[in-house]
Amino acid sequence: MANTYTQIHIQLVFAVKYRQSLIEHSWKDELYKYITAIVQNKTHKLLIINGMPDHLHILIGMRPTQSLSDLLQHIKGDSSKWINERRFIKGKFEWQEGYGAFSYSKSQVPGVITYIKNQEQHHSKKNFREEYLDLLKQFEIEYDEQYIFKNPF
């Protein structure tokens, strides 16, 4: 789109179905590269991706050429298929339905990158559910408790 200028920074957060810790260290870098390629192929800019065995954080510079929900559908659908085709886990891999998306100004981007980079350290003090609820409260997002990612059984 000619004469369209944007600066949209979005942190995406989503979990493995039932918050199972299925993303293994041995193949997570391959997964991150695959997701990076999905984002770039849709003309967005991936700034950082990291996570834990049960969830991911992705910070992107988003172009206004695609809806956020469409992008997430591609990321989650294509990466699930990719994981299953490579048989990284026994059974079927799926992402949890839904996601969190949080917007940031350019001045906040370095702090968000540091936060995402340090996920392992961060989660030594707080589990994913607590982190996610903190994000919803920080961004003053109303939510229904029944739809919040549940703790694993």
PyMOL commands that place a pseudoatom at each C-alpha (Angstrom):
pseudoatom trace, name=CA, resn=MET, resi=1, chain=A, elem=C, hetatm=0, pos=[0.000, 0.000, 0.000]
pseudoatom trace, name=CA, resn=ALA, resi=2, chain=A, elem=C, hetatm=0, pos=[1.636, 3.198, -1.154]
pseudoatom trace, name=CA, resn=ASN, resi=3, chain=A, elem=C, hetatm=0, pos=[1.847, 6.007, 1.387]
pseudoatom trace, name=CA, resn=THR, resi=4, chain=A, elem=C, hetatm=0, pos=[1.091, 3.684, 4.303]
pseudoatom trace, name=CA, resn=TYR, resi=5, chain=A, elem=C, hetatm=0, pos=[3.488, 4.100, 7.210]
pseudoatom trace, name=CA, resn=THR, resi=6, chain=A, elem=C, hetatm=0, pos=[3.099, 2.165, 10.437]
pseudoatom trace, name=CA, resn=GLN, resi=7, chain=A, elem=C, hetatm=0, pos=[4.944, 1.211, 13.572]
pseudoatom trace, name=CA, resn=ILE, resi=8, chain=A, elem=C, hetatm=0, pos=[3.085, -1.651, 15.242]
pseudoatom trace, name=CA, resn=HIS, resi=9, chain=A, elem=C, hetatm=0, pos=[4.880, -3.793, 17.832]
pseudoatom trace, name=CA, resn=ILE, resi=10, chain=A, elem=C, hetatm=0, pos=[2.932, -6.767, 19.180]
pseudoatom trace, name=CA, resn=GLN, resi=11, chain=A, elem=C, hetatm=0, pos=[3.908, -9.417, 21.714]
pseudoatom trace, name=CA, resn=LEU, resi=12, chain=A, elem=C, hetatm=0, pos=[2.124, -12.700, 20.988]
pseudoatom trace, name=CA, resn=VAL, resi=13, chain=A, elem=C, hetatm=0, pos=[1.725, -15.250, 23.760]
pseudoatom trace, name=CA, resn=PHE, resi=14, chain=A, elem=C, hetatm=0, pos=[0.226, -18.714, 23.330]
pseudoatom trace, name=CA, resn=ALA, resi=15, chain=A, elem=C, hetatm=0, pos=[0.453, -22.121, 24.958]
pseudoatom trace, name=CA, resn=VAL, resi=16, chain=A, elem=C, hetatm=0, pos=[0.696, -25.776, 24.106]
pseudoatom trace, name=CA, resn=LYS, resi=17, chain=A, elem=C, hetatm=0, pos=[-2.709, -27.469, 24.415]
pseudoatom trace, name=CA, resn=TYR, resi=18, chain=A, elem=C, hetatm=0, pos=[-3.510, -28.295, 28.057]
pseudoatom trace, name=CA, resn=ARG, resi=19, chain=A, elem=C, hetatm=0, pos=[-0.271, -26.451, 28.932]
pseudoatom trace, name=CA, resn=GLN, resi=20, chain=A, elem=C, hetatm=0, pos=[1.679, -29.645, 28.472]
pseudoatom trace, name=CA, resn=SER, resi=21, chain=A, elem=C, hetatm=0, pos=[5.452, -29.211, 28.515]
pseudoatom trace, name=CA, resn=LEU, resi=22, chain=A, elem=C, hetatm=0, pos=[6.018, -30.687, 25.061]
pseudoatom trace, name=CA, resn=ILE, resi=23, chain=A, elem=C, hetatm=0, pos=[8.494, -28.295, 23.444]
pseudoatom trace, name=CA, resn=GLU, resi=24, chain=A, elem=C, hetatm=0, pos=[11.822, -29.995, 24.004]
pseudoatom trace, name=CA, resn=HIS, resi=25, chain=A, elem=C, hetatm=0, pos=[15.190, -28.288, 24.121]
pseudoatom trace, name=CA, resn=SER, resi=26, chain=A, elem=C, hetatm=0, pos=[16.503, -30.624, 21.392]
pseudoatom trace, name=CA, resn=TRP, resi=27, chain=A, elem=C, hetatm=0, pos=[14.159, -29.179, 18.726]
pseudoatom trace, name=CA, resn=LYS, resi=28, chain=A, elem=C, hetatm=0, pos=[12.973, -25.805, 20.029]
pseudoatom trace, name=CA, resn=ASP, resi=29, chain=A, elem=C, hetatm=0, pos=[15.528, -23.827, 17.973]
pseudoatom trace, name=CA, resn=GLU, resi=30, chain=A, elem=C, hetatm=0, pos=[14.271, -25.537, 14.804]
pseudoatom trace, name=CA, resn=LEU, resi=31, chain=A, elem=C, hetatm=0, pos=[10.716, -24.613, 15.813]
pseudoatom trace, name=CA, resn=TYR, resi=32, chain=A, elem=C, hetatm=0, pos=[11.708, -21.002, 16.423]
pseudoatom trace, name=CA, resn=LYS, resi=33, chain=A, elem=C, hetatm=0, pos=[13.374, -20.810, 12.986]
pseudoatom trace, name=CA, resn=TYR, resi=34, chain=A, elem=C, hetatm=0, pos=[10.289, -22.319, 11.365]
pseudoatom trace, name=CA, resn=ILE, resi=35, chain=A, elem=C, hetatm=0, pos=[7.970, -19.812, 13.068]
pseudoatom trace, name=CA, resn=THR, resi=36, chain=A, elem=C, hetatm=0, pos=[10.351, -16.977, 12.156]
pseudoatom trace, name=CA, resn=ALA, resi=37, chain=A, elem=C, hetatm=0, pos=[10.051, -18.006, 8.491]
pseudoatom trace, name=CA, resn=ILE, resi=38, chain=A, elem=C, hetatm=0, pos=[6.231, -18.038, 8.737]
pseudoatom trace, name=CA, resn=VAL, resi=39, chain=A, elem=C, hetatm=0, pos=[6.204, -14.498, 10.145]
pseudoatom trace, name=CA, resn=GLN, resi=40, chain=A, elem=C, hetatm=0, pos=[8.714, -13.220, 7.575]
pseudoatom trace, name=CA, resn=ASN, resi=41, chain=A, elem=C, hetatm=0, pos=[6.881, -14.892, 4.677]
pseudoatom trace, name=CA, resn=LYS, resi=42, chain=A, elem=C, hetatm=0, pos=[3.805, -12.894, 5.716]
pseudoatom trace, name=CA, resn=THR, resi=43, chain=A, elem=C, hetatm=0, pos=[5.983, -9.711, 5.473]
pseudoatom trace, name=CA, resn=HIS, resi=44, chain=A, elem=C, hetatm=0, pos=[6.111, -9.046, 9.205]
pseudoatom trace, name=CA, resn=LYS, resi=45, chain=A, elem=C, hetatm=0, pos=[9.347, -8.621, 11.164]
pseudoatom trace, name=CA, resn=LEU, resi=46, chain=A, elem=C, hetatm=0, pos=[10.119, -11.070, 13.956]
pseudoatom trace, name=CA, resn=LEU, resi=47, chain=A, elem=C, hetatm=0, pos=[12.128, -9.258, 16.641]
pseudoatom trace, name=CA, resn=ILE, resi=48, chain=A, elem=C, hetatm=0, pos=[12.506, -12.122, 19.133]
pseudoatom trace, name=CA, resn=ILE, resi=49, chain=A, elem=C, hetatm=0, pos=[11.000, -15.517, 19.899]
pseudoatom trace, name=CA, resn=ASN, resi=50, chain=A, elem=C, hetatm=0, pos=[11.515, -17.526, 23.067]
pseudoatom trace, name=CA, resn=GLY, resi=51, chain=A, elem=C, hetatm=0, pos=[9.511, -19.488, 25.543]
pseudoatom trace, name=CA, resn=MET, resi=52, chain=A, elem=C, hetatm=0, pos=[9.259, -22.445, 27.812]
pseudoatom trace, name=CA, resn=PRO, resi=53, chain=A, elem=C, hetatm=0, pos=[8.293, -26.073, 27.166]
pseudoatom trace, name=CA, resn=ASP, resi=54, chain=A, elem=C, hetatm=0, pos=[4.597, -25.143, 27.575]
pseudoatom trace, name=CA, resn=HIS, resi=55, chain=A, elem=C, hetatm=0, pos=[4.316, -21.722, 25.852]
pseudoatom trace, name=CA, resn=LEU, resi=56, chain=A, elem=C, hetatm=0, pos=[5.865, -19.159, 23.499]
pseudoatom trace, name=CA, resn=HIS, resi=57, chain=A, elem=C, hetatm=0, pos=[6.409, -15.411, 23.378]
pseudoatom trace, name=CA, resn=ILE, resi=58, chain=A, elem=C, hetatm=0, pos=[6.961, -13.704, 20.030]
pseudoatom trace, name=CA, resn=LEU, resi=59, chain=A, elem=C, hetatm=0, pos=[7.583, -9.991, 19.497]
pseudoatom trace, name=CA, resn=ILE, resi=60, chain=A, elem=C, hetatm=0, pos=[6.872, -8.793, 15.979]
pseudoatom trace, name=CA, resn=GLY, resi=61, chain=A, elem=C, hetatm=0, pos=[6.848, -5.609, 13.979]
pseudoatom trace, name=CA, resn=MET, resi=62, chain=A, elem=C, hetatm=0, pos=[3.502, -6.092, 12.276]
pseudoatom trace, name=CA, resn=ARG, resi=63, chain=A, elem=C, hetatm=0, pos=[2.566, -4.848, 8.809]
pseudoatom trace, name=CA, resn=PRO, resi=64, chain=A, elem=C, hetatm=0, pos=[-1.051, -3.774, 8.239]
pseudoatom trace, name=CA, resn=THR, resi=65, chain=A, elem=C, hetatm=0, pos=[-1.416, -6.222, 5.330]
pseudoatom trace, name=CA, resn=GLN, resi=66, chain=A, elem=C, hetatm=0, pos=[-2.894, -9.058, 7.395]
pseudoatom trace, name=CA, resn=SER, resi=67, chain=A, elem=C, hetatm=0, pos=[-5.139, -9.437, 10.412]
pseudoatom trace, name=CA, resn=LEU, resi=68, chain=A, elem=C, hetatm=0, pos=[-3.612, -10.545, 13.676]
pseudoatom trace, name=CA, resn=SER, resi=69, chain=A, elem=C, hetatm=0, pos=[-5.964, -13.526, 13.934]
pseudoatom trace, name=CA, resn=ASP, resi=70, chain=A, elem=C, hetatm=0, pos=[-5.026, -14.646, 10.409]
pseudoatom trace, name=CA, resn=LEU, resi=71, chain=A, elem=C, hetatm=0, pos=[-1.316, -14.442, 11.244]
pseudoatom trace, name=CA, resn=LEU, resi=72, chain=A, elem=C, hetatm=0, pos=[-1.814, -16.467, 14.434]
pseudoatom trace, name=CA, resn=GLN, resi=73, chain=A, elem=C, hetatm=0, pos=[-3.816, -19.065, 12.522]
pseudoatom trace, name=CA, resn=HIS, resi=74, chain=A, elem=C, hetatm=0, pos=[-0.862, -19.501, 10.150]
pseudoatom trace, name=CA, resn=ILE, resi=75, chain=A, elem=C, hetatm=0, pos=[1.737, -19.584, 12.931]
pseudoatom trace, name=CA, resn=LYS, resi=76, chain=A, elem=C, hetatm=0, pos=[-0.129, -22.088, 15.077]
pseudoatom trace, name=CA, resn=GLY, resi=77, chain=A, elem=C, hetatm=0, pos=[-1.561, -24.236, 12.285]
pseudoatom trace, name=CA, resn=ASP, resi=78, chain=A, elem=C, hetatm=0, pos=[1.587, -24.467, 10.175]
pseudoatom trace, name=CA, resn=SER, resi=79, chain=A, elem=C, hetatm=0, pos=[3.901, -25.044, 13.150]
pseudoatom trace, name=CA, resn=SER, resi=80, chain=A, elem=C, hetatm=0, pos=[1.628, -27.767, 14.596]
pseudoatom trace, name=CA, resn=LYS, resi=81, chain=A, elem=C, hetatm=0, pos=[1.635, -29.547, 11.248]
pseudoatom trace, name=CA, resn=TRP, resi=82, chain=A, elem=C, hetatm=0, pos=[5.423, -29.173, 11.015]
pseudoatom trace, name=CA, resn=ILE, resi=83, chain=A, elem=C, hetatm=0, pos=[5.950, -30.624, 14.528]
pseudoatom trace, name=CA, resn=ASN, resi=84, chain=A, elem=C, hetatm=0, pos=[3.620, -33.540, 13.809]
pseudoatom trace, name=CA, resn=GLU, resi=85, chain=A, elem=C, hetatm=0, pos=[5.215, -34.336, 10.438]
pseudoatom trace, name=CA, resn=ARG, resi=86, chain=A, elem=C, hetatm=0, pos=[8.617, -34.579, 12.142]
pseudoatom trace, name=CA, resn=ARG, resi=87, chain=A, elem=C, hetatm=0, pos=[7.194, -36.735, 14.949]
pseudoatom trace, name=CA, resn=PHE, resi=88, chain=A, elem=C, hetatm=0, pos=[8.965, -34.738, 17.644]
pseudoatom trace, name=CA, resn=ILE, resi=89, chain=A, elem=C, hetatm=0, pos=[6.452, -36.033, 20.194]
pseudoatom trace, name=CA, resn=LYS, resi=90, chain=A, elem=C, hetatm=0, pos=[4.415, -39.178, 20.697]
pseudoatom trace, name=CA, resn=GLY, resi=91, chain=A, elem=C, hetatm=0, pos=[0.823, -38.483, 19.774]
pseudoatom trace, name=CA, resn=LYS, resi=92, chain=A, elem=C, hetatm=0, pos=[-0.538, -35.303, 18.233]
pseudoatom trace, name=CA, resn=PHE, resi=93, chain=A, elem=C, hetatm=0, pos=[0.876, -31.848, 18.986]
pseudoatom trace, name=CA, resn=GLU, resi=94, chain=A, elem=C, hetatm=0, pos=[-1.613, -28.978, 19.250]
pseudoatom trace, name=CA, resn=TRP, resi=95, chain=A, elem=C, hetatm=0, pos=[-1.541, -25.398, 20.468]
pseudoatom trace, name=CA, resn=GLN, resi=96, chain=A, elem=C, hetatm=0, pos=[-4.112, -24.221, 23.011]
pseudoatom trace, name=CA, resn=GLU, resi=97, chain=A, elem=C, hetatm=0, pos=[-7.024, -22.338, 21.492]
pseudoatom trace, name=CA, resn=GLY, resi=98, chain=A, elem=C, hetatm=0, pos=[-6.641, -18.573, 21.753]
pseudoatom trace, name=CA, resn=TYR, resi=99, chain=A, elem=C, hetatm=0, pos=[-3.710, -16.260, 22.374]
pseudoatom trace, name=CA, resn=GLY, resi=100, chain=A, elem=C, hetatm=0, pos=[-2.669, -13.034, 24.011]
pseudoatom trace, name=CA, resn=ALA, resi=101, chain=A, elem=C, hetatm=0, pos=[-1.581, -10.031, 21.952]
pseudoatom trace, name=CA, resn=PHE, resi=102, chain=A, elem=C, hetatm=0, pos=[-0.098, -6.974, 23.620]
pseudoatom trace, name=CA, resn=SER, resi=103, chain=A, elem=C, hetatm=0, pos=[0.992, -3.758, 21.870]
pseudoatom trace, name=CA, resn=TYR, resi=104, chain=A, elem=C, hetatm=0, pos=[4.047, -1.656, 22.693]
pseudoatom trace, name=CA, resn=SER, resi=105, chain=A, elem=C, hetatm=0, pos=[5.560, 1.663, 21.687]
pseudoatom trace, name=CA, resn=LYS, resi=106, chain=A, elem=C, hetatm=0, pos=[8.989, 1.740, 20.074]
pseudoatom trace, name=CA, resn=SER, resi=107, chain=A, elem=C, hetatm=0, pos=[10.570, 2.948, 23.332]
pseudoatom trace, name=CA, resn=GLN, resi=108, chain=A, elem=C, hetatm=0, pos=[9.264, -0.170, 25.133]
pseudoatom trace, name=CA, resn=VAL, resi=109, chain=A, elem=C, hetatm=0, pos=[10.631, -2.665, 22.591]
pseudoatom trace, name=CA, resn=PRO, resi=110, chain=A, elem=C, hetatm=0, pos=[14.124, -3.113, 24.154]
pseudoatom trace, name=CA, resn=GLY, resi=111, chain=A, elem=C, hetatm=0, pos=[12.553, -3.987, 27.536]
pseudoatom trace, name=CA, resn=VAL, resi=112, chain=A, elem=C, hetatm=0, pos=[10.159, -6.467, 25.960]
pseudoatom trace, name=CA, resn=ILE, resi=113, chain=A, elem=C, hetatm=0, pos=[13.040, -8.097, 24.073]
pseudoatom trace, name=CA, resn=THR, resi=114, chain=A, elem=C, hetatm=0, pos=[14.965, -8.479, 27.340]
pseudoatom trace, name=CA, resn=TYR, resi=115, chain=A, elem=C, hetatm=0, pos=[11.869, -9.894, 29.051]
pseudoatom trace, name=CA, resn=ILE, resi=116, chain=A, elem=C, hetatm=0, pos=[11.316, -12.481, 26.308]
pseudoatom trace, name=CA, resn=LYS, resi=117, chain=A, elem=C, hetatm=0, pos=[15.023, -13.346, 26.134]
pseudoatom trace, name=CA, resn=ASN, resi=118, chain=A, elem=C, hetatm=0, pos=[15.044, -14.122, 29.882]
pseudoatom trace, name=CA, resn=GLN, resi=119, chain=A, elem=C, hetatm=0, pos=[12.041, -16.459, 30.007]
pseudoatom trace, name=CA, resn=GLU, resi=120, chain=A, elem=C, hetatm=0, pos=[13.856, -19.259, 31.853]
pseudoatom trace, name=CA, resn=GLN, resi=121, chain=A, elem=C, hetatm=0, pos=[14.981, -16.897, 34.606]
pseudoatom trace, name=CA, resn=HIS, resi=122, chain=A, elem=C, hetatm=0, pos=[11.545, -15.277, 34.790]
pseudoatom trace, name=CA, resn=HIS, resi=123, chain=A, elem=C, hetatm=0, pos=[9.773, -18.614, 35.138]
pseudoatom trace, name=CA, resn=SER, resi=124, chain=A, elem=C, hetatm=0, pos=[11.944, -19.713, 38.035]
pseudoatom trace, name=CA, resn=LYS, resi=125, chain=A, elem=C, hetatm=0, pos=[9.750, -17.313, 40.069]
pseudoatom trace, name=CA, resn=LYS, resi=126, chain=A, elem=C, hetatm=0, pos=[6.395, -17.376, 38.298]
pseudoatom trace, name=CA, resn=ASN, resi=127, chain=A, elem=C, hetatm=0, pos=[4.440, -19.982, 36.314]
pseudoatom trace, name=CA, resn=PHE, resi=128, chain=A, elem=C, hetatm=0, pos=[2.851, -19.300, 32.933]
pseudoatom trace, name=CA, resn=ARG, resi=129, chain=A, elem=C, hetatm=0, pos=[-0.651, -18.770, 34.285]
pseudoatom trace, name=CA, resn=GLU, resi=130, chain=A, elem=C, hetatm=0, pos=[0.572, -16.159, 36.779]
pseudoatom trace, name=CA, resn=GLU, resi=131, chain=A, elem=C, hetatm=0, pos=[2.594, -14.442, 34.050]
pseudoatom trace, name=CA, resn=TYR, resi=132, chain=A, elem=C, hetatm=0, pos=[-0.364, -14.388, 31.679]
pseudoatom trace, name=CA, resn=LEU, resi=133, chain=A, elem=C, hetatm=0, pos=[-2.743, -12.998, 34.312]
pseudoatom trace, name=CA, resn=ASP, resi=134, chain=A, elem=C, hetatm=0, pos=[-0.167, -10.315, 35.136]
pseudoatom trace, name=CA, resn=LEU, resi=135, chain=A, elem=C, hetatm=0, pos=[-0.054, -9.287, 31.464]
pseudoatom trace, name=CA, resn=LEU, resi=136, chain=A, elem=C, hetatm=0, pos=[-3.851, -9.100, 31.272]
pseudoatom trace, name=CA, resn=LYS, resi=137, chain=A, elem=C, hetatm=0, pos=[-3.957, -6.946, 34.411]
pseudoatom trace, name=CA, resn=GLN, resi=138, chain=A, elem=C, hetatm=0, pos=[-1.053, -4.736, 33.282]
pseudoatom trace, name=CA, resn=PHE, resi=139, chain=A, elem=C, hetatm=0, pos=[-2.845, -4.036, 29.991]
pseudoatom trace, name=CA, resn=GLU, resi=140, chain=A, elem=C, hetatm=0, pos=[-6.226, -3.675, 31.754]
pseudoatom trace, name=CA, resn=ILE, resi=141, chain=A, elem=C, hetatm=0, pos=[-7.812, -6.403, 29.649]
pseudoatom trace, name=CA, resn=GLU, resi=142, chain=A, elem=C, hetatm=0, pos=[-11.072, -7.780, 30.973]
pseudoatom trace, name=CA, resn=TYR, resi=143, chain=A, elem=C, hetatm=0, pos=[-11.211, -11.570, 30.887]
pseudoatom trace, name=CA, resn=ASP, resi=144, chain=A, elem=C, hetatm=0, pos=[-13.441, -14.472, 31.804]
pseudoatom trace, name=CA, resn=GLU, resi=145, chain=A, elem=C, hetatm=0, pos=[-11.688, -16.859, 34.198]
pseudoatom trace, name=CA, resn=GLN, resi=146, chain=A, elem=C, hetatm=0, pos=[-13.115, -19.926, 32.434]
pseudoatom trace, name=CA, resn=TYR, resi=147, chain=A, elem=C, hetatm=0, pos=[-11.185, -19.020, 29.262]
pseudoatom trace, name=CA, resn=ILE, resi=148, chain=A, elem=C, hetatm=0, pos=[-7.794, -18.427, 30.870]
pseudoatom trace, name=CA, resn=PHE, resi=149, chain=A, elem=C, hetatm=0, pos=[-5.147, -21.063, 30.200]
pseudoatom trace, name=CA, resn=LYS, resi=150, chain=A, elem=C, hetatm=0, pos=[-5.637, -23.689, 32.871]
pseudoatom trace, name=CA, resn=ASN, resi=151, chain=A, elem=C, hetatm=0, pos=[-2.856, -25.346, 34.831]
pseudoatom trace, name=CA, resn=PRO, resi=152, chain=A, elem=C, hetatm=0, pos=[-1.881, -28.769, 33.516]
pseudoatom trace, name=CA, resn=PHE, resi=153, chain=A, elem=C, hetatm=0, pos=[-3.715, -31.708, 35.043]
for i in range(1, 153): cmd.bond("trace and resi %d" % i, "trace and resi %d" % (i + 1))
show_as sticks, trace
zoom trace
